[in-house]
Amino acid sequence: MAQQAEHVVTSLPEAVRAQVGAALAPVDAELARRYPGDPGSRQPVHTVYVPADALTADTPARWGAAALAALDEHAPDAEAFARVLGLGDDFAQPVHDRVRAKLAREPVEDLRIDFEDGYGDRGDAEEDEAAARAARLVLAARADGTGAPWTGIRMKCLEAPVRDRALRTLDVFLSGLLAGGGLPDGLVLTLPKVTYPEQVAAMAQVLDAFERVHGLPQGWLGFEIQIETSQSILAADGTAAVARMIHAAGGRATGLHYGTFDYSACLGVSAAHQSSDHPAADHAKAVMQVAAAGTGVRVSDGSTNVLPVGTRAQVHDAWRLHYGLTGRALARAYYQGWDMHPGHLPTRYAAVYAFYRQGLPAAAERLAAYAARATGGVLDEPATAKALSGYLLRGLDCGALDIAEVTARTGLDRAALTAYAAPRRADLTTSA
């Protein structure tokens, strides 16, 4: 039997819709400006910090070699590595093989040359020399293909005692890059110990001035905001200062990085309990996460100061700790963290790869069902499809997954995954 066509009746005059549109036009513009959504680009799984004076042309390769040597000494095969970390039999060999391949091919995803706590006060002449040297080495590594995909500096903060030194180091480094051939892709700048949004606005002003001096496109340079003080989370007026910091950057903020030990000390947490899984850390990162949601600014966890060195038992204990903290962060949607020692690289990548490989079957099945509009045990919505496809794309980007296996399970190629990961805003308000 043919379905009877419904008689559609409306009552609102067209002028009402026009009035609503006009009234909300400023809100539409504000949403687009403040909350453009995730950029959809690859995010590094970690940031490696190296004091400026310890930087060499082959730092990433040396870290990779040291990490492989640690594996050879303390967990020489997949079975031994799996026993240390508690990996199931189904994942032991694939994770082990991918970790070793990653350490040989691309051991460091994001390298930060440190002129702050890891470097200290060396005097102006020595820091000038180190900043110029850093620029030269970064360009050399890019030219011969040995550099990390992301590289940059952490300058000193913009508090009065070190402000001039911070700005001079930034100037020497950026000017050296331009004089030596240009600003490389993947350039990252980190502003530490931010307390007030005005400090963020000042950093944006400095970068704007640098771009104007050199005729660079406006907004070319971005920077990470390092969250290490209580005032950056809760301002004196009771507001979330970190949210205001993001918008004070004028679109230049690229990341919020949690500083585990400075923040913990700021709150009076004793040294023995300063860790990224402390309740104070969880609160700070949750506020950061909410403040950054939808802005395109990404959140990074901090680090552990327990190094995998010493006896085999000590290395294994440190590995288990780091592996557990990394997996915990991933489950809480902190997809990046800091690594302070080459021995952290095996467990960084093991935790990342296990996270994506263990979740692949369920995520792929749910996304395939959503794409086919099939019904099953879970009724997913567009926002969940976005999360599922984003999960798979991150797994592909870091090397945990291969596109062939993802496509085989979902029926979707990378372009289709990307389309689900970046839906129109209106789609997210409509259930599947």
CORNOR-V703045 format. One record per backbone hydrogen bond with DSSP energy under -1.0 kcal/mol. CO is the residue of the C=O (numbers start at 1). NH is the residue of the N-H. Records with the same first field share a line. If there is no record, write none. Layout:
BEGIN
CO: NH / NH
END
This chain:
BEGIN
13: 16
14: 18
15: 19
16: 20
17: 21
18: 22
19: 23
20: 24
24: 28
25: 29
26: 30
27: 31
28: 32
29: 33
30: 34
31: 35
47: 339
48: 112
50: 114
51: 54
56: 59
58: 62
59: 63
60: 64
61: 65
62: 66
63: 67
64: 68
65: 69
66: 70
67: 71
68: 72
69: 73
70: 74
71: 75
77: 81
78: 82
79: 83
80: 84
81: 85
82: 86 / 87
88: 91 / 92
91: 95
92: 96
93: 97
94: 98
95: 99
96: 100
97: 101
98: 102
99: 103
100: 104
101: 105
102: 106
109: 150
110: 48
111: 152
112: 50
113: 154
114: 52
116: 119 / 120
123: 127
124: 128
125: 129
126: 130
127: 131
128: 132
129: 133
130: 134
131: 135
132: 136
133: 137
134: 138
135: 139
136: 140
137: 141
138: 142
139: 143
140: 144
141: 146 / 147
150: 111
151: 188
152: 113
153: 190
154: 115
159: 162 / 163
162: 166
163: 167
164: 168
165: 169
166: 170
167: 171
168: 172
169: 173
170: 174
171: 175
172: 176
173: 177
174: 178
175: 179
176: 180
177: 182
186: 151
189: 224
190: 155
191: 226
196: 199
197: 201
198: 202
199: 203
200: 204
201: 205
202: 206
203: 207
204: 208
205: 209
206: 210
207: 211
208: 212
209: 213
210: 214
211: 216
217: 220
223: 254
224: 191
225: 257
226: 194
227: 259
229: 232
230: 233 / 234
235: 238
239: 235 / 241
240: 243 / 244
241: 245
242: 246
243: 247
244: 248
245: 249
247: 250
249: 252
252: 223
254: 298
255: 225
256: 300
257: 227
259: 263
260: 264
261: 265
262: 266
263: 267
264: 269
265: 268
270: 273
271: 274
275: 278
278: 282
279: 283
280: 284
281: 285
282: 286
283: 287
284: 288
285: 289
286: 290
287: 291
288: 292
289: 293
292: 295
294: 37
298: 256
300: 258
302: 338
307: 309
311: 315
312: 316
313: 317
314: 318
315: 319
316: 320
317: 321
318: 322
319: 323
320: 324
321: 325
322: 326
323: 327
324: 328
325: 329
326: 330
327: 331
328: 332
329: 334
330: 333
336: 301
337: 47
339: 49
341: 344
342: 345
344: 348
345: 349
346: 350
347: 351
348: 352
349: 353
350: 354
351: 355
352: 356
353: 357
354: 358
355: 359
359: 363
360: 364
361: 365
362: 366
363: 367
364: 368
365: 369
366: 370
367: 371
368: 372
369: 374
370: 373
381: 385
382: 386
383: 387
384: 388
385: 389
386: 390
387: 391
388: 392
389: 393
390: 394
391: 395
392: 396
393: 397
394: 398
395: 400 / 401
402: 406
403: 407
404: 408
405: 409
406: 410
407: 411
413: 417
414: 418
415: 419
416: 420
417: 421
418: 422
426: 429
427: 430
END
